[in-house]
Structures are given as structure tokens and as C-alpha cells.
């Protein structure tokens, strides 16, 4: 069994910052890519940022220069530092990881339960 546990969401004023964390636990052999997605009310889930096991990163155009994704492989944890938050960043943020549970297995997608981020004055 593998679980992803997110934390760090909340209410913040425009221009503020938040840091999301997502820790993977359970039967894990290795973790490939990790990432953050978000889903605003009435919209489809969208990719925010990803990071490979080698720490290569990519970002949605809407968050470039404001958000930073990082990971701590020793802790099986991925982070999302969000600065200069705007009301349009309001959404439920989901953690994703491609996890291999054994050396012989393919990687499978796992998702966290989501954490609410609300940007409002």
C-alpha cells in the first residue's frame, strides 16, 4: 500500500505565500516523477509543476516565476513553494507521484487527497 499525504494549504491574501508538502509512504522501491496539479471549481484538473528523480523541473506558464517545486528524495517528499499568490490560484491542489513498488515493477500513478488553497482578501 502507498499513500501520499499533503499539507500546507489554507487561506492567504493576494500577494502572499504558501508552501505545500506531500510525503509518500508505504511499500516504495523508488519514486520517479513527482508533481502538483490543481482543480478550480467548475474547471478541469491542470498541471502546475513537475520534478523528475534527477530534479529537472517544468512549470505551467501561469505559475512560472512565482512557484518553485522541489523534492527531498531521502524523505520521499515533494514541495511546492507558492509566492505572489493571486485569486486565480485558488483551487484544490493535488500531489502526484509515479512510484515503483519493486525493482521488477512498472511505475504507477498515485494521488494525494488534495489540499485547499484559497487566495482572497
Contact map, one row per residue, 1 for C-alpha under 8 A:
1110000000000000000000000110000000000000000000000000000000000000000000000000000000000000000000000000000000000000000000000
1111000000000000000000011111000000000000000000000000000000000000000000000000000000000000000000000000000000000100000000000
1111100000000000000000011100000000000000000000000000000000000000000000000000000000000000000000000000000000000111000000000
0111110000000000000001111000000000000000000000000000000000000000000000000000000000000000000000110000000000000111100000000
0011111000000000000001110000000000000000000000000000000000000000000000000000000000000000000000000000000000000001100000000
0001111100000000000111100000000000000000000000000000000000000000000000000000000000000000000001100000000000000001111000000
0000111110000000000111000000000000000000000000000000000000000000000000000000000000000000000000000000000000000000001000000
0000011111000000011110000000000000000000000000000000000000000000000000000000000000000000000000000000000000000000001000000
0000001111100000011100000000000000000000000000000000000000000000000000000000000000000000000000000000000000000000001110000
0000000111110000010000000000000000000000000000000000000000000000000000000000000000000000000000000000000000000000001111000
0000000011111000000000000000000000000000000000000000000000000000000000000000000000000000000000000000000000000000000011110
0000000001111101110000000000000000000000000000000000000000000000000000000000000000001000000000000000000000000000000011111
0000000000111111000000000000000000000000000000000000000000000000000000000000000000001100000000000000000000000000000000111
0000000000011111000000000000000000000000000000000000000000000000000000000000000000011110000000000000000000000000000000111
0000000000001111100000000000000000000000000000000000000000000000000000000000000000111100000000000000000000000000000000000
0000000000011111110000000000000000000000000000000000000000000000000000000000000000111000000000000000000000000000000000000
0000000000010011111000000000000000000000000000000000000000000000000000000000000011111000000000000000000000000000000000000
0000000111010001111100000000000000000000000000000000000000000000000000000000000011100000000000000000000000000000000000000
0000000110000000111110000000000000000000000000000000000000000000000000000000001111000000000000000000000000000000000000000
0000011110000000011111000000000000000000000000000000000000000000000000000000001111000000000000000000000000000000000000000
0000011100000000001111100000000000000000000000000000000000000000000000000000111100000000000000000000000000000000000000000
0001111000000000000111110000000000000000000000000000000000000000000000000000111000000000000000100000000000000001000000000
0001110000000000000011111000000000000000000000000000000000000000000000000011110000000000000000000000000000000000000000000
0111100000000000000001111100000000000000000000000000000000000000000000000001100000000000000000000000000000000000000000000
0111000000000000000000111111000000000000000000000000000000000000000000000001000000000000000000000000000000000000000000000
1110000000000000000000011111000000000000000000000000000000000000000000000000000000000000000000000000000000000000000000000
1100000000000000000000001111100000000000000000000000000000000000000000000000000000000000000000000000100000000000000000000
0100000000000000000000001111111000000000000000000000000000000000000000000000000000000000000000000011110000000000000000000
0000000000000000000000000011111000000000000000000000000000000000000000000000000000000000000000000011111000000000000000000
0000000000000000000000000001111100000000000000000000000000000000000000000000000000000000000000000011110000000000000000000
0000000000000000000000000001111111000000000000000000100000000000000000000001000000000000000000001111000000100000000000000
0000000000000000000000000000011111000000000000000001100000000000000000000000000000000000000000001111000000100000000000000
0000000000000000000000000000001111100000000000000111100000000000000000000000000000000000000000001100000000000000000000000
0000000000000000000000000000001111110000000000000111100000000000000000000000010000000000000000111100000000000000000000000
0000000000000000000000000000000011111000000000111110000000000000000010000000010000000000000000111000000000000000000000000
0000000000000000000000000000000001111100000000111100000000000000000000000000000100000000000011110000000000000000000000000
0000000000000000000000000000000000111110000011111000000000000000000000000000000000000000000011110000000000000000000000000
0000000000000000000000000000000000011111000011110000000000000000000000000000000000000000001111000000000000000000000000000
0000000000000000000000000000000000001111101111000000000000000000000000000000000000000000001110000000000000000000000000000
0000000000000000000000000000000000000111111110000000000000000000000000000000000000000000011100000000000000000000000000000
0000000000000000000000000000000000000011111000000000000000000000000000000000000000000000001000000000000000000000000000000
0000000000000000000000000000000000000001111100000000000000000000000000000000000000000000000000000000000000000000000000000
0000000000000000000000000000000000000011111110000000000000000000000000000000000000000000000000000000000000000000000000000
0000000000000000000000000000000000000011011111000000000000000000000000000000000000000000000000000000000000000000000000000
0000000000000000000000000000000000001111001111100000000000000000000000000000000000000000000000000000000000000000000000000
0000000000000000000000000000000000001110000111110000000000000000000000000000000000000000000000000000000000000000000000000
0000000000000000000000000000000000111100000011111100000000110000000000000000000000000000000000000000000000000000000000000
0000000000000000000000000000000000111100000001111100000000110010000000000000000000000000000000000000000000000000000000000
0000000000000000000000000000000000111000000000111110000011110000000010000000000000000000000000000000000000000000000000000
0000000000000000000000000000000011110000000000111111000011100000000010000000000000000000000000000000000000000000000000000
0000000000000000000000000000000011100000000000001111111111000000000011100000000000000000000000000000000000000000000000000
0000000000000000000000000000000111000000000000000111111110000000000000000000000000000000000000000000000000000000000000000
0000000000000000000000000000001111000000000000000011111100000000000000001000000000000000000000000000000000000000000000000
0000000000000000000000000000000000000000000000000011111100000000000000000000000000000000000000000000000000000000000000000
0000000000000000000000000000000000000000000000000011111110000000000001100000000000000000000000000000000000000000000000000
0000000000000000000000000000000000000000000000000011111111000000000000000000000000000000000000000000000000000000000000000
0000000000000000000000000000000000000000000000001111001111100000000010000000000000000000000000000000000000000000000000000
0000000000000000000000000000000000000000000000001110000111110000000000000000000000000000000000000000000000000000000000000
0000000000000000000000000000000000000000000000111100000011111011000000000000000000000000000000000000000000000000000000000
0000000000000000000000000000000000000000000000111000000001111111000000000000000000000000000000000000000000000000000000000
0000000000000000000000000000000000000000000000000000000000111111000000000000000000000000000000000000000000000000000000000
0000000000000000000000000000000000000000000000000000000000011111000000000000000000000000000000000000000000000000000000000
0000000000000000000000000000000000000000000000010000000000111111111000000000000000000000000000000000000000000000000000000
0000000000000000000000000000000000000000000000000000000000111111111000000000000000000000000000000000000000000000000000000
0000000000000000000000000000000000000000000000000000000000000011111100000000000000000000000000000000000000000000000000000
0000000000000000000000000000000000000000000000000000000000000011111100000000000001111000000000000000000000000000000000000
0000000000000000000000000000000000000000000000000000000000000011111110000000000111100000000000000000000000000000000000000
0000000000000000000000000000000000000000000000000000000000000000111111000000000111000000000000000000000000000000000000000
0000000000000000000000000000000000100000000000001110000010000000001111100000011110000000000000000000000000000000000000000
0000000000000000000000000000000000000000000000000010001000000000000111110000011100000000000000000000000000000000000000000
0000000000000000000000000000000000000000000000000010001000000000000011111001111000000000000000000000000000000000000000000
0000000000000000000000000000000000000000000000000000000000000000000001111111110000000000000000000000000000000000000000000
0000000000000000000000000000000000000000000000000000100000000000000000111111100000000000000000000000000000000000000000000
0000000000000000000000000000000000000000000000000000000000000000000000011111100000000000000000000000000000000000000000000
0000000000000000000000100000000000000000000000000000000000000000000000011111100000000000000000000000000000000000000000000
0000000000000000000000111000001000000000000000000000000000000000000000111111110000000000000000000000000000000000000000000
0000000000000000000011110000000000000000000000000000000000000000000000111111111000000000000000000000000000000000000000000
0000000000000000000011100000000001100000000000000000000000000000000011110001111100000000000000000000000000000000000000000
0000000000000000001111000000000000000000000000000000000000000000000011100000111110000000000000000000000000000000000000000
0000000000000000001110000000000000010000000000000000000000000000001111000000011111000000000000000000000000000000000000000
0000000000000000111100000000000000000000000000000000000000000000001110000000001111100000000000000000000000000000000000000
0000000000000000111100000000000000000000000000000000000000000000011100000000000111111000000000000000000000000000000000000
0000000000000011110000000000000000000000000000000000000000000000011000000000000011111000000000000000000000000000000000000
0000000000000111100000000000000000000000000000000000000000000000010000000000000001111100000000000000000000000000000000000
0000000000011111100000000000000000000000000000000000000000000000010000000000000001111110100000000000000000000000000000100
0000000000001110000000000000000000000000000000000000000000000000000000000000000000011111110000000000000000000000000000110
0000000000000100000000000000000000000000000000000000000000000000000000000000000000001111110000000000000000000000000001110
0000000000000000000000000000000000000000000000000000000000000000000000000000000000000111110000000000000000000000000000100
0000000000000000000000000000000000000000000000000000000000000000000000000000000000001111111000000000000000000000000011100
0000000000000000000000000000000000000001000000000000000000000000000000000000000000000111111100000000000000000000000111100
0000000000000000000000000000000000000111100000000000000000000000000000000000000000000000111110000000000000000000000111000
0000000000000000000000000000000000000111000000000000000000000000000000000000000000000000011111000000000000000000011110000
0000000000000000000000000000000000011110000000000000000000000000000000000000000000000000001111100000000000000000011110000
0000010000000000000000000000000000011100000000000000000000000000000000000000000000000000000111110000000000000011111000000
0001010000000000000001000000000001111000000000000000000000000000000000000000000000000000000011111000000000000011110000000
0001000000000000000000000000000001111000000000000000000000000000000000000000000000000000000001111100000000001111000000000
0000000000000000000000000000001111100000000000000000000000000000000000000000000000000000000000111110000000001110000000000
0000000000000000000000000000001111000000000000000000000000000000000000000000000000000000000000011111000000111100000000000
0000000000000000000000000001111100000000000000000000000000000000000000000000000000000000000000001111100000111100000000000
0000000000000000000000000001111100000000000000000000000000000000000000000000000000000000000000000111111011110000000000000
0000000000000000000000000011110000000000000000000000000000000000000000000000000000000000000000000011111010100000000000000
0000000000000000000000000001110000000000000000000000000000000000000000000000000000000000000000000001111110000000000000000
0000000000000000000000000000100000000000000000000000000000000000000000000000000000000000000000000001111110000000000000000
0000000000000000000000000000000000000000000000000000000000000000000000000000000000000000000000000000011111000000000000000
0000000000000000000000000000000000000000000000000000000000000000000000000000000000000000000000000001111111100000000000000
0000000000000000000000000000000000000000000000000000000000000000000000000000000000000000000000000001000111110000000000000
0000000000000000000000000000001100000000000000000000000000000000000000000000000000000000000000000111100011111000000000000
0000000000000000000000000000000000000000000000000000000000000000000000000000000000000000000000000111000001111100000000000
0000000000000000000000000000000000000000000000000000000000000000000000000000000000000000000000011110000000111110000000000
0111000000000000000000000000000000000000000000000000000000000000000000000000000000000000000000011110000000011111000000000
0011000000000000000000000000000000000000000000000000000000000000000000000000000000000000000001111000000000001111100000000
0011110000000000000001000000000000000000000000000000000000000000000000000000000000000000000001110000000000000111110000000
0001110000000000000000000000000000000000000000000000000000000000000000000000000000000000000001100000000000000011111000000
0000010000000000000000000000000000000000000000000000000000000000000000000000000000000000000111100000000000000001111100000
0000011111000000000000000000000000000000000000000000000000000000000000000000000000000000000111000000000000000000111110000
0000000011000000000000000000000000000000000000000000000000000000000000000000000000000000011110000000000000000000011111000
0000000011110000000000000000000000000000000000000000000000000000000000000000000000000000111110000000000000000000001111100
0000000001110000000000000000000000000000000000000000000000000000000000000000000000000010111000000000000000000000000111110
0000000000111100000000000000000000000000000000000000000000000000000000000000000000001111110000000000000000000000000011111
0000000000111100000000000000000000000000000000000000000000000000000000000000000000000110000000000000000000000000000001111
0000000000011100000000000000000000000000000000000000000000000000000000000000000000000000000000000000000000000000000000111
